[in-house]
Amino acid sequence: MNDSIEAIEPSPGRNWKLVLAYDGCDFCGWQVQPDQPTIQGELSDAIERITGERIMPQGSGRTDAGVHALGQVASFQINAPIPPPNLMRALNRTLPEAIRVLEAQPVPPGFHARHSAVGKTYEYRIYRGEICPPTLARYVYALNWPLDLDPMRKAARHVLGEHDFTSFAASDPDSSTRETGLEPNCIRTVHESIWTSEADLWTYRVTGNGFLHHMVRNFVGTFLDVGRGSLPADAIPAILAARSRTVAGPTAPARGLFLVRVKYPESF
């Protein structure tokens, strides 16, 4: 197969959309950080090696250190006239094996991976067996203590709809909030919030129009408190109403969390 980059009609400043999957275990999250391995940094370096252009790709959101992705989306503009299949092959030859480009396509100039997103789906995976296989250990939260799934399912239904999710946000404000001095907007809409189980694997799946920092992991930590019997399922509405991080459960570990899909308007 010829993987050389073939020229096409120049299109200065062409806007690109990438769909990415990655194993987040060995990275310090999405956002570039000095002297630290990050997804954004690796992608920026790879694009520069291929095109000679130094750009900073924008992601649909900043996954934390240790969080994985099956469908993260990035956007950027480059001048290099590269056909989409060639760009995808070149990136996958250049990027670390823990990061793969699943799709690469030109998009309209108005597309932005974060600003254009209208919804996201996350999954959190828990392994319930007595001994977690080493091949799974990096990608699940291994818990074999007694848990009751039915009240966890009931608790998960309480977060459906539009709410102020301050109680489930990270205690530290987002950096953009610190920079602007504005109060954070913690109102989001959750469209799907369900627990499923298959053999020793329990999965929490949540879809919404957006998520606050640590919101999904704080959901999971609170639902686990419900499952172990230390919190009733019907306490969730009161936790939401309190708008205080102190009343919700702990933050579940990053390794069980996956960004599954990002939704955009049909025009993109």
C-alpha positions as CSV (number, residue, x, y, z in Angstrom):
1,M,0.0,0.0,0.0
2,N,1.3,3.4,-0.9
3,D,1.0,5.7,2.2
4,S,2.7,8.7,0.6
5,I,0.9,12.0,0.9
6,E,-0.6,12.9,-2.4
7,A,-1.4,16.5,-3.3
8,I,-4.9,17.7,-4.0
9,E,-6.3,21.1,-4.9
10,P,-5.0,23.5,-2.3
11,S,-7.5,24.7,0.3
12,P,-5.8,27.1,2.6
13,G,-7.0,26.9,6.2
14,R,-9.0,23.8,5.7
15,N,-10.9,22.9,8.8
16,W,-10.6,19.2,10.0
17,K,-12.5,16.9,12.3
18,L,-10.9,13.9,13.8
19,V,-12.5,11.1,15.8
20,L,-10.1,9.6,18.3
21,A,-9.8,6.6,20.6
22,Y,-7.2,6.4,23.3
23,D,-6.0,4.6,26.3
24,G,-5.7,7.4,28.9
25,C,-3.7,5.4,31.5
26,D,-0.3,6.8,30.6
27,F,-1.3,10.4,29.8
28,C,-2.0,13.4,32.0
29,G,-5.4,14.0,30.4
30,W,-6.3,15.7,27.2
31,Q,-5.1,19.3,27.8
32,V,-1.4,20.1,27.0
33,Q,0.8,20.6,30.0
34,P,4.5,21.5,30.2
35,D,6.8,18.4,30.3
36,Q,3.8,16.0,30.6
37,P,2.5,13.5,28.1
38,T,-1.0,14.6,27.0
39,I,-3.4,13.6,24.2
40,Q,-3.6,17.1,22.9
41,G,0.2,17.5,23.0
42,E,0.9,14.2,21.2
43,L,-1.7,15.1,18.5
44,S,-0.2,18.6,18.0
45,D,3.3,17.1,17.7
46,A,2.1,14.5,15.1
47,I,0.4,17.1,13.0
48,E,3.5,19.2,13.0
49,R,5.7,16.3,12.0
50,I,3.4,15.5,9.0
51,T,2.6,19.0,7.8
52,G,5.3,21.3,9.3
53,E,2.5,23.4,10.8
54,R,2.4,24.0,14.5
55,I,-1.3,24.1,15.6
56,M,-3.2,23.3,18.8
57,P,-6.1,20.9,18.1
58,Q,-9.3,21.6,20.1
59,G,-11.0,18.7,21.8
60,S,-14.7,18.3,22.6
61,G,-13.8,18.3,26.2
62,R,-10.8,17.8,28.6
63,T,-10.7,14.2,29.7
64,D,-8.8,13.9,33.0
65,A,-5.6,12.0,33.6
66,G,-6.4,8.2,33.3
67,V,-9.7,8.7,31.5
68,H,-10.2,6.8,28.1
69,A,-12.0,7.6,24.9
70,L,-13.7,5.6,22.3
71,G,-15.0,8.7,20.4
72,Q,-13.3,11.9,21.4
73,V,-13.5,14.6,18.7
74,A,-10.8,17.2,17.8
75,S,-10.8,20.0,15.3
76,F,-8.1,22.2,13.8
77,Q,-7.1,24.1,10.7
78,I,-4.1,23.4,8.5
79,N,-3.0,24.6,5.1
80,A,-1.5,21.4,3.9
81,P,-3.5,19.8,1.0
82,I,-3.8,16.3,2.2
83,P,-6.5,13.8,1.3
84,P,-8.4,12.5,4.4
85,P,-7.3,8.8,4.1
86,N,-3.7,9.9,3.8
87,L,-3.9,12.2,6.8
88,M,-5.5,9.4,8.9
89,R,-2.8,6.9,7.9
90,A,0.0,9.4,8.5
91,L,-1.3,10.3,11.9
92,N,-1.7,6.7,13.0
93,R,1.9,6.0,11.9
94,T,3.1,9.0,13.9
95,L,1.1,8.9,17.0
96,P,1.8,6.6,20.0
97,E,0.0,3.2,19.7
98,A,-2.2,4.3,22.7
99,I,-3.9,6.9,20.5
100,R,-5.7,6.0,17.2
101,V,-7.5,8.2,14.7
102,L,-10.7,6.5,13.7
103,E,-12.0,9.2,11.3
104,A,-10.5,12.2,9.5
105,Q,-12.6,14.5,7.4
106,P,-12.8,18.1,6.3
107,V,-15.7,20.0,7.8
108,P,-17.3,23.5,7.3
109,P,-15.3,26.5,8.7
110,G,-17.8,27.0,11.5
111,F,-17.3,23.6,13.0
112,H,-15.5,23.5,16.4
113,A,-15.1,20.3,18.4
114,R,-16.2,21.8,21.7
115,H,-18.4,24.8,20.8
116,S,-20.4,22.8,18.2
117,A,-21.1,19.8,20.4
118,V,-24.7,19.3,21.5
119,G,-24.4,16.1,23.5
120,K,-22.0,13.5,24.9
121,T,-22.2,10.0,26.1
122,Y,-19.9,8.5,28.8
123,E,-19.6,5.0,30.2
124,Y,-18.2,4.0,33.6
125,R,-17.2,0.3,34.0
126,I,-17.0,-1.7,37.2
127,Y,-15.6,-5.2,37.5
128,R,-17.5,-7.3,40.1
129,G,-15.5,-10.5,40.1
130,E,-13.3,-11.6,43.0
131,I,-10.1,-11.4,40.9
132,C,-9.9,-8.7,38.2
133,P,-8.0,-10.0,35.1
134,P,-4.8,-8.0,34.5
135,T,-5.9,-7.3,31.0
136,L,-8.9,-5.4,32.3
137,A,-7.4,-3.8,35.4
138,R,-6.4,-0.5,33.7
139,Y,-9.9,0.0,32.3
140,V,-12.3,-0.8,35.1
141,Y,-12.9,0.0,38.8
142,A,-12.6,-3.4,40.5
143,L,-15.1,-3.7,43.3
144,N,-16.1,-7.1,44.8
145,W,-17.8,-5.9,48.0
146,P,-21.6,-6.4,48.2
147,L,-23.6,-3.9,46.1
148,D,-27.3,-3.9,45.3
149,L,-27.9,-2.9,41.7
150,D,-31.6,-2.2,41.9
151,P,-31.4,0.9,44.2
152,M,-28.4,2.1,42.1
153,R,-30.7,2.0,39.0
154,K,-33.4,3.9,40.9
155,A,-30.8,6.6,42.1
156,A,-29.6,7.0,38.5
157,R,-33.1,7.8,37.3
158,H,-33.2,10.8,39.7
159,V,-30.6,12.7,37.7
160,L,-32.6,12.6,34.5
161,G,-33.8,16.0,33.1
162,E,-32.5,19.5,33.6
163,H,-30.9,20.3,37.0
164,D,-28.3,22.4,38.7
165,F,-25.6,19.8,39.2
166,T,-23.3,21.9,41.5
167,S,-23.4,19.0,44.0
168,F,-21.8,16.7,41.5
169,A,-19.2,19.1,40.1
170,A,-15.6,19.1,41.1
171,S,-14.8,21.3,44.2
172,D,-12.2,23.3,42.2
173,P,-13.8,25.7,39.7
174,D,-13.0,25.4,36.0
175,S,-10.0,27.3,34.9
176,S,-12.1,29.4,32.5
177,T,-14.2,30.5,35.5
178,R,-11.2,31.5,37.5
179,E,-9.9,33.6,34.5
180,T,-13.2,35.4,33.9
181,G,-14.3,35.8,37.5
182,L,-17.8,34.7,36.5
183,E,-20.0,32.3,38.5
184,P,-20.0,28.9,36.9
185,N,-23.2,27.7,35.1
186,C,-23.9,24.3,36.5
187,I,-27.2,23.7,34.8
188,R,-27.1,20.7,32.5
189,T,-29.7,18.3,31.0
190,V,-29.3,14.5,31.3
191,H,-31.1,12.4,28.7
192,E,-30.0,8.9,29.7
193,S,-28.8,7.5,33.0
194,I,-28.8,3.7,33.3
195,W,-26.9,0.8,34.9
196,T,-26.5,-2.4,33.0
197,S,-24.9,-5.7,34.0
198,E,-23.4,-8.5,32.0
199,A,-21.7,-11.3,34.0
200,D,-19.0,-9.6,36.2
201,L,-19.1,-6.2,34.3
202,W,-21.5,-3.4,35.5
203,T,-21.7,-0.4,33.3
204,Y,-23.1,3.0,34.0
205,R,-24.1,4.9,30.8
206,V,-25.0,8.6,30.8
207,T,-25.9,11.0,28.0
208,G,-26.4,14.7,28.4
209,N,-26.0,18.0,26.7
210,G,-22.8,18.6,28.6
211,F,-21.0,17.6,31.8
212,L,-19.2,19.5,34.5
213,H,-15.7,18.6,35.7
214,H,-15.8,15.2,37.5
215,M,-19.6,15.1,37.2
216,V,-19.9,11.5,35.8
217,R,-17.3,10.2,38.3
218,N,-19.2,11.9,41.2
219,F,-22.4,10.4,40.0
220,V,-20.8,6.9,40.1
221,G,-19.3,7.5,43.5
222,T,-22.7,8.6,44.9
223,F,-24.5,5.7,43.3
224,L,-22.0,3.2,44.8
225,D,-22.9,4.7,48.2
226,V,-26.5,3.8,47.4
227,G,-25.5,0.4,46.3
228,R,-23.7,-0.4,49.5
229,G,-26.6,0.9,51.6
230,S,-25.0,4.0,53.1
231,L,-27.3,6.3,51.2
232,P,-31.0,5.8,50.1
233,A,-31.8,6.1,46.4
234,D,-34.4,8.7,47.1
235,A,-31.7,11.0,48.6
236,I,-30.6,12.1,45.2
237,P,-33.2,14.9,44.7
238,A,-32.1,16.4,48.1
239,I,-28.5,16.2,47.1
240,L,-29.3,18.1,43.9
241,A,-31.2,20.7,45.7
242,A,-28.4,21.3,48.2
243,R,-26.1,22.5,45.5
244,S,-23.1,21.6,47.6
245,R,-20.3,19.1,46.7
246,T,-20.0,18.1,50.3
247,V,-23.4,16.3,50.4
248,A,-22.7,13.9,47.4
249,G,-20.6,10.8,47.4
250,P,-16.9,10.4,46.6
251,T,-15.3,10.7,43.1
252,A,-14.9,7.3,41.4
253,P,-11.4,6.6,40.0
254,A,-10.6,7.8,36.5
255,R,-9.6,4.4,35.1
256,G,-13.2,3.2,34.7
257,L,-14.4,6.2,32.7
258,F,-14.8,6.3,28.9
259,L,-15.9,9.1,26.6
260,V,-18.0,7.1,24.2
261,R,-19.5,9.5,21.7
262,V,-19.9,13.2,21.0
263,K,-23.0,14.4,19.2
264,Y,-23.2,17.3,16.7
265,P,-25.9,19.0,14.7
266,E,-26.7,17.2,11.4
267,S,-25.2,20.1,9.5
268,F,-21.8,18.9,10.7
